[in-house]
Amino acid sequence: MTKLRLELKKKNGDVVVYEQDKVPASRVLDFWNIQEKLEAGDTSYTPKNYLLDRIDYCASLFSAKSVTREAILEGLNAWELEETIDDIILTAVGVKKEVDPKLMELVQQKPESVS
């Protein structure tokens, strides 16, 4: 079953894992509203605004109230931010799905030799 997953590091070094297994399909439209703002060509909508909107969108997908823009910005390393946000968005809109471990096991098994 596909789930959203977010790991944030607290200031004391503890890692908190948030998972969300239900996201209403209507939330896909919310993401496309962000994309439309970007594609509208308004020069006042900067790359920074786009990033912050994507972070806010990701935070809003989790039912835990402690998942906020600030929590994400403080809880991720700089080099993890874009990839983490993209993974959450792609999973939420149905583009990226978890691979079933049982299926992976079958795929990785060597076929029996045919004589």
Rosetta constraint file for C-alpha pairs under 8 A:
AtomPair CA 1 CA 21 HARMONIC 7.95 0.50
AtomPair CA 1 CA 98 HARMONIC 7.13 0.50
AtomPair CA 1 CA 100 HARMONIC 7.94 0.50
AtomPair CA 2 CA 21 HARMONIC 6.82 0.50
AtomPair CA 2 CA 91 HARMONIC 7.77 0.50
AtomPair CA 2 CA 97 HARMONIC 5.96 0.50
AtomPair CA 2 CA 98 HARMONIC 5.43 0.50
AtomPair CA 3 CA 19 HARMONIC 6.45 0.50
AtomPair CA 3 CA 20 HARMONIC 5.58 0.50
AtomPair CA 3 CA 21 HARMONIC 4.51 0.50
AtomPair CA 3 CA 22 HARMONIC 7.49 0.50
AtomPair CA 3 CA 91 HARMONIC 7.79 0.50
AtomPair CA 3 CA 98 HARMONIC 7.84 0.50
AtomPair CA 4 CA 19 HARMONIC 5.45 0.50
AtomPair CA 4 CA 20 HARMONIC 4.99 0.50
AtomPair CA 4 CA 21 HARMONIC 6.34 0.50
AtomPair CA 4 CA 88 HARMONIC 6.09 0.50
AtomPair CA 4 CA 91 HARMONIC 6.78 0.50
AtomPair CA 4 CA 92 HARMONIC 7.10 0.50
AtomPair CA 5 CA 17 HARMONIC 7.08 0.50
AtomPair CA 5 CA 18 HARMONIC 5.69 0.50
AtomPair CA 5 CA 19 HARMONIC 4.54 0.50
AtomPair CA 5 CA 20 HARMONIC 6.61 0.50
AtomPair CA 5 CA 88 HARMONIC 7.31 0.50
AtomPair CA 6 CA 17 HARMONIC 5.76 0.50
AtomPair CA 6 CA 18 HARMONIC 5.12 0.50
AtomPair CA 6 CA 19 HARMONIC 6.48 0.50
AtomPair CA 6 CA 84 HARMONIC 7.72 0.50
AtomPair CA 6 CA 88 HARMONIC 7.95 0.50
AtomPair CA 7 CA 15 HARMONIC 6.46 0.50
AtomPair CA 7 CA 16 HARMONIC 5.69 0.50
AtomPair CA 7 CA 17 HARMONIC 4.47 0.50
AtomPair CA 7 CA 18 HARMONIC 6.31 0.50
AtomPair CA 7 CA 75 HARMONIC 7.86 0.50
AtomPair CA 7 CA 76 HARMONIC 7.90 0.50
AtomPair CA 8 CA 15 HARMONIC 5.58 0.50
AtomPair CA 8 CA 16 HARMONIC 5.34 0.50
AtomPair CA 8 CA 17 HARMONIC 6.49 0.50
AtomPair CA 8 CA 71 HARMONIC 7.49 0.50
AtomPair CA 8 CA 72 HARMONIC 6.73 0.50
AtomPair CA 8 CA 75 HARMONIC 4.38 0.50
AtomPair CA 8 CA 76 HARMONIC 5.83 0.50
AtomPair CA 9 CA 13 HARMONIC 5.81 0.50
AtomPair CA 9 CA 14 HARMONIC 5.69 0.50
AtomPair CA 9 CA 15 HARMONIC 4.37 0.50
AtomPair CA 9 CA 16 HARMONIC 6.27 0.50
AtomPair CA 9 CA 74 HARMONIC 7.80 0.50
AtomPair CA 9 CA 75 HARMONIC 4.51 0.50
AtomPair CA 9 CA 76 HARMONIC 6.50 0.50
AtomPair CA 10 CA 14 HARMONIC 5.35 0.50
AtomPair CA 10 CA 15 HARMONIC 6.11 0.50
AtomPair CA 10 CA 16 HARMONIC 7.26 0.50
AtomPair CA 10 CA 74 HARMONIC 7.76 0.50
AtomPair CA 10 CA 75 HARMONIC 5.88 0.50
AtomPair CA 11 CA 75 HARMONIC 7.79 0.50
AtomPair CA 18 CA 62 HARMONIC 7.71 0.50
AtomPair CA 18 CA 64 HARMONIC 7.64 0.50
AtomPair CA 19 CA 62 HARMONIC 7.41 0.50
AtomPair CA 20 CA 61 HARMONIC 7.63 0.50
AtomPair CA 20 CA 62 HARMONIC 5.79 0.50
AtomPair CA 20 CA 63 HARMONIC 7.18 0.50
AtomPair CA 23 CA 27 HARMONIC 7.01 0.50
AtomPair CA 23 CA 61 HARMONIC 6.65 0.50
AtomPair CA 23 CA 92 HARMONIC 6.99 0.50
AtomPair CA 25 CA 29 HARMONIC 7.91 0.50
AtomPair CA 25 CA 93 HARMONIC 7.91 0.50
AtomPair CA 26 CA 30 HARMONIC 7.12 0.50
AtomPair CA 27 CA 31 HARMONIC 6.63 0.50
AtomPair CA 27 CA 61 HARMONIC 7.99 0.50
AtomPair CA 27 CA 93 HARMONIC 7.89 0.50
AtomPair CA 28 CA 32 HARMONIC 6.52 0.50
AtomPair CA 28 CA 92 HARMONIC 7.21 0.50
AtomPair CA 28 CA 93 HARMONIC 5.34 0.50
AtomPair CA 29 CA 33 HARMONIC 6.32 0.50
AtomPair CA 30 CA 34 HARMONIC 6.80 0.50
AtomPair CA 30 CA 57 HARMONIC 7.97 0.50
AtomPair CA 31 CA 35 HARMONIC 6.54 0.50
AtomPair CA 31 CA 57 HARMONIC 7.20 0.50
AtomPair CA 32 CA 36 HARMONIC 6.08 0.50
AtomPair CA 33 CA 37 HARMONIC 6.41 0.50
AtomPair CA 34 CA 38 HARMONIC 6.54 0.50
AtomPair CA 34 CA 50 HARMONIC 7.52 0.50
AtomPair CA 34 CA 53 HARMONIC 7.01 0.50
AtomPair CA 34 CA 54 HARMONIC 7.57 0.50
AtomPair CA 35 CA 39 HARMONIC 6.21 0.50
AtomPair CA 36 CA 40 HARMONIC 5.93 0.50
AtomPair CA 37 CA 41 HARMONIC 7.62 0.50
AtomPair CA 37 CA 42 HARMONIC 7.62 0.50
AtomPair CA 37 CA 45 HARMONIC 7.42 0.50
AtomPair CA 38 CA 42 HARMONIC 7.49 0.50
AtomPair CA 38 CA 45 HARMONIC 6.85 0.50
AtomPair CA 38 CA 50 HARMONIC 6.94 0.50
AtomPair CA 41 CA 45 HARMONIC 7.90 0.50
AtomPair CA 45 CA 49 HARMONIC 5.92 0.50
AtomPair CA 45 CA 50 HARMONIC 7.03 0.50
AtomPair CA 46 CA 50 HARMONIC 6.34 0.50
AtomPair CA 47 CA 51 HARMONIC 6.16 0.50
AtomPair CA 48 CA 52 HARMONIC 6.16 0.50
AtomPair CA 49 CA 53 HARMONIC 6.04 0.50
AtomPair CA 50 CA 54 HARMONIC 6.23 0.50
AtomPair CA 51 CA 55 HARMONIC 6.21 0.50
AtomPair CA 52 CA 56 HARMONIC 6.09 0.50
AtomPair CA 52 CA 69 HARMONIC 7.72 0.50
AtomPair CA 53 CA 57 HARMONIC 6.05 0.50
AtomPair CA 54 CA 58 HARMONIC 6.20 0.50
AtomPair CA 54 CA 85 HARMONIC 7.09 0.50
AtomPair CA 55 CA 59 HARMONIC 6.21 0.50
AtomPair CA 55 CA 69 HARMONIC 5.94 0.50
AtomPair CA 55 CA 72 HARMONIC 7.49 0.50
AtomPair CA 55 CA 85 HARMONIC 6.57 0.50
AtomPair CA 56 CA 60 HARMONIC 6.14 0.50
AtomPair CA 56 CA 68 HARMONIC 7.08 0.50
AtomPair CA 56 CA 69 HARMONIC 5.52 0.50
AtomPair CA 57 CA 61 HARMONIC 6.55 0.50
AtomPair CA 58 CA 62 HARMONIC 7.34 0.50
AtomPair CA 58 CA 85 HARMONIC 6.72 0.50
AtomPair CA 58 CA 88 HARMONIC 6.62 0.50
AtomPair CA 58 CA 89 HARMONIC 6.70 0.50
AtomPair CA 59 CA 67 HARMONIC 5.37 0.50
AtomPair CA 59 CA 68 HARMONIC 5.18 0.50
AtomPair CA 59 CA 69 HARMONIC 6.25 0.50
AtomPair CA 59 CA 72 HARMONIC 7.66 0.50
AtomPair CA 60 CA 67 HARMONIC 7.72 0.50
AtomPair CA 60 CA 68 HARMONIC 7.57 0.50
AtomPair CA 62 CA 67 HARMONIC 6.68 0.50
AtomPair CA 66 CA 71 HARMONIC 7.15 0.50
AtomPair CA 67 CA 71 HARMONIC 5.91 0.50
AtomPair CA 67 CA 72 HARMONIC 6.90 0.50
AtomPair CA 68 CA 72 HARMONIC 6.21 0.50
AtomPair CA 69 CA 73 HARMONIC 6.15 0.50
AtomPair CA 70 CA 74 HARMONIC 5.99 0.50
AtomPair CA 71 CA 75 HARMONIC 5.60 0.50
AtomPair CA 72 CA 76 HARMONIC 6.02 0.50
AtomPair CA 73 CA 81 HARMONIC 7.67 0.50
AtomPair CA 76 CA 80 HARMONIC 6.12 0.50
AtomPair CA 76 CA 81 HARMONIC 6.14 0.50
AtomPair CA 77 CA 81 HARMONIC 6.54 0.50
AtomPair CA 79 CA 83 HARMONIC 7.98 0.50
AtomPair CA 80 CA 84 HARMONIC 5.88 0.50
AtomPair CA 81 CA 85 HARMONIC 6.10 0.50
AtomPair CA 82 CA 86 HARMONIC 6.01 0.50
AtomPair CA 83 CA 87 HARMONIC 6.02 0.50
AtomPair CA 84 CA 88 HARMONIC 6.26 0.50
AtomPair CA 85 CA 89 HARMONIC 6.19 0.50
AtomPair CA 86 CA 90 HARMONIC 5.96 0.50
AtomPair CA 87 CA 91 HARMONIC 6.05 0.50
AtomPair CA 87 CA 96 HARMONIC 7.50 0.50
AtomPair CA 88 CA 92 HARMONIC 6.04 0.50
AtomPair CA 89 CA 93 HARMONIC 6.18 0.50
AtomPair CA 90 CA 94 HARMONIC 6.18 0.50
AtomPair CA 90 CA 95 HARMONIC 5.09 0.50
AtomPair CA 90 CA 96 HARMONIC 5.29 0.50
AtomPair CA 91 CA 95 HARMONIC 5.83 0.50
AtomPair CA 91 CA 96 HARMONIC 4.60 0.50
AtomPair CA 91 CA 97 HARMONIC 5.96 0.50
AtomPair CA 92 CA 96 HARMONIC 8.00 0.50
AtomPair CA 99 CA 103 HARMONIC 7.45 0.50
AtomPair CA 99 CA 104 HARMONIC 7.14 0.50
AtomPair CA 100 CA 104 HARMONIC 6.41 0.50
AtomPair CA 101 CA 105 HARMONIC 6.18 0.50
AtomPair CA 102 CA 106 HARMONIC 6.41 0.50
AtomPair CA 103 CA 107 HARMONIC 6.23 0.50
AtomPair CA 104 CA 108 HARMONIC 6.12 0.50
AtomPair CA 105 CA 109 HARMONIC 6.33 0.50
